[in-house]
Amino acid sequence: MRDCPHPVMLFAAGFGTRMGTLTADRPKPLIEVADRPLIDHALDLVDDYGAKKVVANLHYKPDMLRTHLAGRDIGFSEESPDILETGGGLRAALPLLGPGPVMTLNTDAIWAGPNPLQILAEAWDPDLMDALLICIPRDRALGHSGTGDFLSDDQGRLRRGPGAIFGGAQIVKPDRLHSIEQDAFSLNLLWDQLLPEGRLFGIGYPGQWCDVGRPEGIALAERMMGYRDV
């Protein structure tokens, strides 16, 4: 772990189409879980970690997010006219984030347990790794369907397969993003470069995690949090 916290990129640009009518009048990061917008839950993790530089990408209803986040020391990377996905979005934000490794955090999940950003920082080994992903064991993941994303060896090196679920938090060296030709692309393209080189690593999450990508995820997350009597 290094003394100076890594900059954090918050992914907040998506349309939230899986949320149906809930995103008709607001971007998904402003959907409330336990009476607070999703992005505020993500910012709790960022603040607790102590990040000095935070950037959020914007696309769908960006003015609502700018207004909500007014007064906070957050940079904005607005994607226009087209959304750039996670890889293109991170690359476009690099001038604001600065050189070197960066943390990325999805804003559509709720965590119950240790701060995943702190876990990443403590496990990060830049000599060994080009990316380190938080991976959720399937028995600790709520609101997620599917067989999982990754398997790992005893040192944490990842390979594709039905195993743990990527939790939407990682540290990544962004240098190789500049060699990808597409404007809009997923970070999966970067991971696919790192996998055969043994440079993509994962670390398990010891708490619980809930995907709030669909409406039913709201109640699941609130129940996981012990919020009221949901």
C-alpha positions in Angstrom: 0.0 0.0 0.0 1.4 3.4 -0.9 1.0 6.5 1.4 -0.7 8.7 -1.2 -4.2 7.3 -2.1 -4.9 6.5 -5.7 -7.2 8.8 -7.7 -10.7 7.3 -8.1 -12.9 7.2 -11.2 -16.6 6.9 -10.5 -18.6 5.4 -13.4 -21.8 7.4 -13.5 -22.6 7.8 -17.2 -24.8 4.9 -18.1 -28.4 5.0 -19.2 -29.7 2.6 -16.5 -32.0 0.9 -19.0 -32.4 -2.2 -16.8 -34.0 0.1 -14.2 -37.0 0.7 -16.4 -39.2 3.6 -15.5 -37.0 4.5 -12.4 -34.5 6.2 -14.7 -37.0 8.0 -16.9 -36.5 11.2 -14.9 -33.1 10.7 -13.3 -29.7 9.0 -14.0 -29.2 5.7 -12.2 -26.7 7.1 -9.7 -29.4 9.2 -8.3 -31.8 6.3 -7.6 -32.2 6.0 -3.8 -31.3 3.0 -1.6 -32.1 3.5 2.1 -33.2 7.1 1.3 -29.8 8.1 -0.2 -28.7 8.2 -3.9 -26.5 5.3 -5.0 -23.7 7.7 -5.8 -23.7 9.0 -2.2 -23.1 5.4 -1.0 -20.2 5.1 -3.4 -18.8 8.5 -2.2 -18.9 7.2 1.4 -16.3 4.6 0.3 -14.2 7.2 -1.5 -14.2 9.5 1.5 -13.4 6.8 3.9 -10.5 5.7 1.7 -9.2 9.3 1.6 -8.9 9.8 -2.1 -7.5 13.3 -2.9 -8.7 13.2 -6.6 -12.1 12.0 -7.7 -13.6 12.1 -11.2 -17.0 11.1 -12.3 -18.0 10.5 -15.9 -21.3 11.9 -17.1 -23.6 11.3 -20.1 -27.3 10.7 -19.3 -28.9 13.7 -17.6 -25.6 15.1 -16.6 -26.9 18.4 -15.2 -28.8 16.5 -12.5 -25.6 14.9 -11.3 -23.6 18.1 -11.5 -26.3 19.8 -9.3 -26.3 16.9 -6.8 -22.6 16.9 -6.5 -22.2 20.7 -6.4 -19.9 21.7 -3.6 -17.9 18.5 -3.6 -14.3 18.5 -5.0 -15.1 16.2 -7.9 -14.0 16.5 -11.5 -16.4 15.8 -14.3 -15.6 14.0 -17.6 -18.7 14.5 -19.8 -19.1 12.1 -22.7 -20.7 13.7 -25.7 -22.3 13.0 -28.1 -21.8 9.3 -27.5 -21.3 7.3 -24.4 -17.8 5.7 -24.3 -18.4 2.6 -22.0 -16.0 1.8 -19.2 -12.7 1.6 -21.1 -13.3 4.6 -23.3 -14.7 6.6 -20.4 -11.7 5.9 -18.2 -9.3 6.9 -21.1 -11.2 10.1 -21.7 -10.9 11.0 -18.0 -7.2 10.4 -17.7 -6.2 14.1 -18.1 -8.2 14.8 -15.0 -7.0 11.7 -13.1 -3.3 12.1 -13.7 -0.6 9.6 -14.5 -0.2 6.2 -12.8 -2.6 3.6 -11.5 -6.2 4.6 -10.8 -9.1 3.0 -8.9 -12.4 2.7 -10.6 -15.7 2.2 -8.8 -19.1 1.4 -10.2 -21.9 3.4 -8.6 -24.6 0.8 -8.9 -23.6 -1.5 -6.1 -23.9 -1.5 -2.3 -21.2 -3.0 -0.1 -21.7 -4.4 3.5 -18.4 -5.0 5.1 -14.8 -3.6 4.8 -14.2 -0.8 2.4 -13.3 -2.4 -1.0 -11.0 0.5 -1.9 -8.9 0.0 1.2 -8.7 -3.8 0.5 -7.4 -3.0 -3.0 -4.9 -0.5 -1.8 -3.5 -2.9 0.8 -3.1 -5.8 -1.7 -1.8 -3.8 -4.7 1.6 -4.8 -6.0 2.5 -2.8 -9.1 5.6 -4.9 -9.8 3.4 -8.0 -10.1 0.0 -6.6 -11.3 -1.3 -4.4 -14.0 -4.9 -4.6 -12.6 -6.3 -5.9 -9.4 -10.1 -6.6 -9.2 -12.4 -7.1 -6.2 -14.1 -10.4 -6.8 -17.2 -11.4 -5.0 -17.8 -15.1 -4.1 -21.2 -16.0 -5.4 -22.6 -16.9 -2.0 -21.9 -13.3 -0.9 -23.4 -11.6 -4.0 -27.1 -10.5 -4.0 -29.0 -9.4 -7.1 -26.7 -10.9 -9.6 -27.6 -13.7 -12.0 -25.2 -15.8 -13.9 -22.4 -18.2 -13.2 -19.7 -15.6 -12.3 -16.8 -14.0 -14.2 -13.4 -15.3 -12.9 -11.5 -18.2 -11.4 -8.2 -17.6 -9.7 -5.0 -19.6 -8.8 -3.5 -19.7 -5.4 -1.7 -16.4 -6.0 -4.8 -14.5 -7.2 -4.1 -14.6 -10.9 -7.3 -14.6 -12.8 -8.7 -16.5 -15.7 -12.1 -16.4 -17.2 -14.6 -18.9 -15.9 -17.7 -19.6 -13.8 -16.5 -18.4 -10.4 -16.4 -15.1 -8.5 -18.2 -12.0 -9.7 -16.4 -8.8 -10.6 -17.7 -6.3 -8.0 -17.1 -3.1 -9.9 -14.0 -2.0 -8.0 -10.4 -2.2 -9.2 -7.0 -0.7 -9.4 -5.7 -0.5 -12.9 -2.7 0.8 -14.8 -4.3 2.8 -17.6 -1.3 3.0 -20.0 -2.5 0.4 -22.5 -5.8 2.1 -23.0 -4.1 4.4 -25.4 -3.3 1.6 -27.8 -7.0 0.4 -28.2 -8.4 1.7 -31.4 -12.1 2.0 -30.6 -13.5 5.1 -29.1 -16.1 3.3 -27.0 -15.1 0.0 -25.4 -15.3 -2.0 -22.3 -12.4 -2.5 -19.9 -12.8 -6.2 -20.7 -10.6 -5.4 -23.8 -7.8 -4.3 -21.5 -8.3 -7.3 -19.2 -8.1 -9.6 -22.2 -4.6 -8.2 -22.9 -3.5 -8.8 -19.4 -4.9 -12.3 -18.9 -2.4 -14.3 -21.1 0.5 -12.3 -19.5 -0.6 -13.2 -16.0 -0.9 -9.6 -15.0 -4.6 -9.6 -14.1 -5.3 -10.3 -10.4 -8.3 -10.6 -8.2 -8.9 -10.5 -4.4 -11.9 -11.8 -2.7 -14.4 -9.6 -0.8 -15.1 -10.8 2.8 -18.4 -9.0 3.2 -21.6 -8.9 1.3 -22.3 -7.1 -2.0 -25.5 -6.2 -3.8 -25.9 -5.4 -7.5 -28.5 -2.6 -7.8 -28.7 -2.7 -11.6 -32.4 -3.7 -11.6 -35.3 -2.4 -9.6 -35.5 -5.5 -7.4 -31.9 -4.9 -6.3 -33.1 -1.9 -4.2 -35.0 -4.0 -1.7 -32.3 -6.6 -1.7 -29.7 -4.0 -0.8 -31.8 -2.4 1.9 -32.4 -5.8 3.5 -28.7 -6.6 3.4 -28.1 -3.3 5.1 -30.7 -4.0 7.7 -32.6 -0.9 6.7 -35.9 -0.6 8.4 -38.0 -3.7 8.0 -37.8 -4.3 4.2 
